[in-house]
Amino acid sequence: MPDPQQHVGGDRYALGRVIGDGSQGTTFEAVDKRDGKLVAIKRFQIKGAESWKSVELAQREAEVLATLDHELLPAHLGHFDEGGCLYLVMEKLEGTPLSEWRRSQAFGVGQCLRFLADAAIILDYLHNRPVPVIHRDIKPSNVFLRADGRHALIDFGAVRASLKPAGGSTVVGTFGYMAPEQFQGRALPVSDVYSVGATALSLLTNTEPEDLPHRGLAIDVTASLGSGVPKWLVQVLIQMLAPNPDERAARILPLIEGELKSAPSHRSSPADPPRQESPGDPDGARPRSQLRRRRGWLSWHHRKSRAYGNSDARLELLPGLVRTLFIVGIQVGMTIAQITVVVFLQVILPTLLTLMAAVTTPNLRGAATTLRLAGKQGSASLGDARERWIQQLRREGDLDEEQQTSADRDRVRVVDTTAEDAKEAEARNSNPGNHRRS
C-alpha cells in the first residue's frame, strides 16, 4: 500500500487507500487536487509486466473506456503513463458491489427485474456502437448497486472492442459466468447476455452458477429456482442462458418489456420489501444466505426422464437372472465410465497441463480450462444416457427401483483444488477491488 501522500499525474492526484487489488492492477481512492473531488485511479504495472497480454488488456481498457459516455458506466476522466505504470482515472462510484450486497440482503424478484432492466440498457448501449464493445466479465462483483437503486457496470479489464466469432487462444472471463463459446476464445454480444443471466440466477439462488443443476452444458434454470419464482422469470433466464449462442436471446429488453410495463418503477428502491413465509414457498421467504445448497450440478432428482433406445433392444428374451446381471453390469459400467471421464479430464490432465504451464508456456492453462469443460460435458452426457436407458427399462418392466445401484442415486462430483489451479483461477479471474467469493 502506497504512502497516503504519494502523488501522480504531475502532482495532480493524491493517492489514498487501496479500494481494489487484482492481477491486472491496483485501484486507489484519490483526490483530484484541482477541484478536491474524490476519484478512482487504477494503476497497471507496465514495466516488467509478466506478459504482453496484461499490457494489451490494460491499454485496451483505458482506450475503450475513454470512448464511452453513459450514466450507468463509470466516467473516464483521463489516463497517463508515469514511472513505468499506466494510470486510469475514473469517476468514483458510490455504492456496493452486488457480491457484497447480497451477503446481508435477499435478492428478490423485484430486485432481479430492476437489475435486468439496467443491464439491458447498458448492453444495448455497448453492443450497438459502431464497433461493438463486449464486456466479457459480467458477474456480481462487477455490478455496482448505487444509492438510487440503479445498477452500474464496472471493470472493463476484459473488454473487447471488436467481434471475434471465429475463436482464438485467449480465454477471458470468470468460470461459471462466462458463456460456453468464451472457452474457445470467441467474443460475441450474446456472450454478455449469458453472463447477465448467470449473474441474476446466482444472486437469486445465492449459489455459484457451476454449483447449480445442469443438463449437459445448460444450467437447469427450472430446477435451480424451484417453485418460488414466477414462470415469466424462469423463461427469461432460460432464453438468456442457452448454451448455443445461435439459440440464445440476442437482447434482454424484449424479454422483460411486458413485466416492466406492469411493475412499479424499477428505479424506486434498491431492495425488495421482506416477504412473509408461506407453506407453498419455504425457500423464497427466507434470506438467501439461509437457503440450503442442496442442488448438485448433476442432480438425479431434477432431471426429466426421456426414452432411450427402441423396442428392438428389449431384454425380454434373456432369462431372469442373466437379464438382471446384465442390467446391473451396464449401470456399473456406465458409472465407472462417468467417473473416469471426470477424473482424467477434470483433474489429472488439467493438473498436468497447469504444472507444465508453470515451467513452459502459459498457453497450456487455456488448454487445461478447455479440458475441464469437456470433462464436465462428457460426464453429463454419460449421466443423461444412463438415465434415459434406465427409464426405458422401467417402462418396459425390466427394472425395479431396487435394481438401481447406489451409484445411480448419488452422482459423484470431483473437484480439483490444487494450489496451482487456485493460483491460475485467481490470476485469470480476479478484478480490481472485488475478488470472486464463493
N, C-alpha and C positions, 0 to 999 in steps of 0.2 A: 504494500500500500504506500502511495507516494506521500511526501510531505504535504500537509494541507495547504502550504503556502506555495507549492510549485506552480509555476506559470508557463503557459504555452501560447502559441499563436502570436508571437511578438509581444508577449506580456499582456495580451488582451484577456485571456481566460485564466482564472484561478481555480485549480483543481481541488476538489474536496473529497468526500468519501466515495469509496467504490460501491456502486449500486448494481454491478453485474460483472461477472468474470467467467469467461469461457475460452475454449480452444482458439476461437477466431479473434478474440480481442477482449479488452477490459473496458468497461463503461464507468465513467465517473460523473458524479454530480459536480457541476462547476458554476462559477459566477462570471457572467459577461461584465467586465469592469466598465464598459462604455455606458450601460444602462442599469446595471445592478441586477439584472434578471438571471434566474436560475436556468441553466441549460443542461443537456446531457451530452457528454463527449465520449465517443468510442475510439479507443486507441488500438491500432493494429501495428504489430511489430513487423516492419518490412525488412530491415537489415538483419540478416541472419535467420530469416524465416525458414522453417523446416522444409517447405515445399513451395514451388511456384504456384500451385493451385490455391493455397491460402492467400497469397498475394493477389492473385487474379480475383478471387471472391471478394476481398476487401475493396479493391478498386472498383469492381462492378457494383457493390452495394452503394458506395459513395456516388458513383455516376448515375445510377438508376434513381436513387432517392432524390437527387438534385432535379430530376425531370418531373417529379410527382408533386401534385398540389391538391390535397383532399382533406376534408375535416376529420376523417376517420383514420388518417395516417399521420405519423409524426412529421412535422415540418423540417425540411432540410435548411439549415442555417449557414452551412459552409463546410469546406474540408480543405486540409492543407497538409503538406509534408514538413516534418521538422525532426531533426535528430534521429534519422533512420526510422521514423514512425509515420504512419498515416493517421490523421485525426479527423473524425467525422463529427461535426457539431449539429445537434438536433434539438428540436423542441423537447423539453422535459414534460412528459405526460403525468398528470395527477390521477392516480387510480390504483387498481390492484390487478395483477395478472390472474386470470381465471384459475390457474393451477394453485394459487394460494387462496383465492376467494372461496373455492369450493370446500376447503377444509372446515369451514365454520358455517356454510350456507348450503341449503338444499337447492340444487339446480332443477327447478320445476319446468313444466310445460310452457308456462308463460315466458319465463326467462329464456328458454330454448328458442321460442319463436322470435323474441327480440334479438337474440344472437344471430339466428339465421337471416333475419331481415337486414341487419347491419352487414353481415358477411356477404349477402347478395349484392348490396350496394358497392362494397369495396371491390369485389371480384369483377363486377360489371365495369367498374372504372379501370381496373388494371388490365383486364383482358380485351377491352375494346379500344385500347390505344393503338395508334398506327403501327407500333411494334409492341405486340402483347407482352405484358410483364407477368411472369409466373412466379409466385412466392416460393413454392416447393417445400415449405416447412411450417405449415399452419398446424398449431397444436395449442393446448390450454395455456402454456407458459408464454406463448407469443400473441395472446389476445389480452388486451388491457380493458378492464371494466372501469369506465370513468364514473365520476361522481354523478353525472347527469343520466346514468343508465345506458349510455351508448357504448359500443364496443369498438376499440381501435386495434388495428393490426400493426404489430411491431416486428423488429428484427428481420431485415431483408438480407441477412448474411448468406442465404442460399438462393437468392433471386436469380432468375434467368430472364433476360430481356430479348428473348427470341424463342421461336418454336423449335423443338428438337424431336420430331416424331420418329426419327429413324433409330434412335438409341445411341449409346456411347459407353465409355468406360468409367465415367464418373457417376457414382451413386450418391445423391444428396437428399437428405430428409431424415425423418425420425421414424424408426421401425414401429409399425402399428398404425401410425397416422399417414404414412406415405402410401400412395396408390401403387398397385402391383406393377404398373408399367415403369415406375421410377426405379425399380430394381434392375431394369435394363438400361438405365440412363436416359430414358425418354422423358421429355418435359412437355406437357400439354395443359391447356387451360382447365380441362376436366380433372386433371390431377389435383388442382386446388379444391375443386368441388368435393372430391373424395375426402380430402383432409378435413374440410369443414364438417362433413358428415361424421367422420370418425371422431372429431373433437366433440361434437354435440352428443354423440352416443356415449362417449367416455364420461362426459360430465353428467349425463342423465343416470348412468349406472354406477358412477364412482369406481369404474374399473378400466384398466388399460385395454385398448382395443384387442391386443393379441391374446388377452385372457378371456375374451368373450367367446360364446359358442360360434363355431364356424361350420360351413358346409363347403368343403374344398377351400378355395381362396376367398369365398364370400363370407362376410360376417353374417351370422344368423340374427338379423335385427329383431324379428318377432320373438325368438327365444330369449334374447338378451334383455328385452324390455318387459316381457311378461304382459299381464292383462291390465296393468295400471296406467297405461299410456294410450291416448286417443289413436284410433286407427289411421287418421289422416297423417299424423306424425310418423307412425311406423312406415307408411307407404312412401312418405317423403324421403326418409333415411334409406329405405331400400333402393330407391332410384338414385340417390347420391352415392351409395356405396357399391354399386355394381362393379365387380372386378374387371369386366371388359370395358375399356374406355368408350368403345363404339356404342355400348348399350347404356352407358351412364348418362344421367341428366346433364345437359350442357350448361344450364343456368339454374340458379336456386330460386330466383324471384317467381317464375311461373308456377313453381310447386307450392308456394305459400301465399299467393295473392288472395285466394278466397278466404283464408284464415285471417289475414291482415285486415281485410275489409270488415269482418265480423267481430274482431277482437278489439279491446281497448287499445289506445295508443301504446305502441311497443316502446316508446321513449319515456313513459311516465315515471317508472321507478326501476331501480337496479335489481330488485329481488321480488320474488313472489311471496304473497302472504302465506302464513302457515296453513296447512291443510289438516282437517280433522281425520283421525284414523277411522276407517270403516272396515268391516269384516271382508268386504269384497276387494279391498286394496291395501293389504297389510304392508307391502313394500313401499308404495308410493307415499304413504302417510308419515314415514319416518325420515329423519335426515339421512342423506345418502351415506354418511360415514358409518351408520349403524347397519347398513344392509349386509347380509351375508353374501360373500362372494362364492356362491355355490355353483356357478355355471362354468364348467370347463369348456375349453375350445373344441373338444371332440365329444361333448356330452351325448350319451346314448339316449337319454330321456327326451331330448328336444328335437330329435330327427323324425321326419315323416317316413313311413315305410313305403317302399316302392318295389314293384315286382322286378325280378331279375332272372333272366333266362327264359325258357319256353317249356311247353308241355312235354317236348321230346326228351327233356333232361330229367324227368321224374325218376325216382329211385324205387318205384313200386315193384320192379321185377327182382330186386335183391332180397334175400332172406332177412328177417327182422334184425338179428344180431349183427350181421355184416353191414346192413344199412345203417344201424346206429353207430358202429365203429367208424364207418366211412364218413358220416356226418360230423362226428366229433373230431376226427382226424383233419378234415377240411378246415373246421373252425380253428383248431390249434395251429395248423399250418399258416393260415392267413394272419393269425395273431402274431406268430413268430416273424412272418414277413414284414408286418407293420412295424414291429419293434426294431427289426433290423434296419429298415429304412430310416427310422428316427435316429437310431444310434450312430449309423455311419454318415448320413447326410446332414444331420443337425448337430452332431457332437464331434465325432472323431475327425472326419475330413476337414470341417471348418477350423477345428483347433489346430490341425497340422498346417493348414494354409496360413492361419494367423501367426503361428510361430515362424513359418518361413518368411512371411512378410516383414517380420521384425529384423531379419538378417539379410533379406534380399531386396525385393521390390514391394512397396506399399500397395501396388495394384492388386496383389493377391488378396487383400482384405475385402475388396469388392466381390471377388470370386467366392470367398467364404460366406458372405451375406447371401449371394445367389444360391449357394448350395443349401443353406438353411431353409430358404423359401421353397426350393424344390423338394426338400425332405418333408416339409410341412404339407405341401400339396400332395405328394405321393402317399404319405401316411393317411391323410384324409380320404383320398380316393380308395385306398385299400379298405378303410373302415366302412365307407359307403357301399362298396361292392359286397363286403361280407354281410352287412346288414340287410341289403336287398335280397341276397341269396337266402338268408335265414327266414325272412318274411315270406318268401316264395314257398319254402318248405312248410312253414306253418299253415299257409293257406291250403296246401295240398295234403296236410295231415301227416307229414313225415317228421315233424319236430314238435316236442312239447317244451314248455318252459324249463322243465327240469334238465333237459338235454343241453341247454345252453351253458357253455362254460363260463366260469367266473371272469375270464379274460374278456368276454363279450359284454359283461355288465359294467366292468370298471376299465375304461380306457386308460392307457398309460401315456403320460406326457413326460418327456425327458427334456430337461432344461440344462443348457450348458452355462456354467457360471464360472468359467476360468477367469483368472485375473487378466490375462491378455485380452480376452473378449470384452471384459468390462472396460478396460482402458480404451479399446478400439471404439466401443459404442459411445463412450463419453467424449472422445476426441472428435467423432463424426457428428454427433447429435447435439452436443451442448451448445447453448447460445448465451450471449452476454446478458447477465442479470438473472437468468432463470434456467437452472438445470431441470431436466425431467425428473419428476418424483414419482416413485411407484405408489 
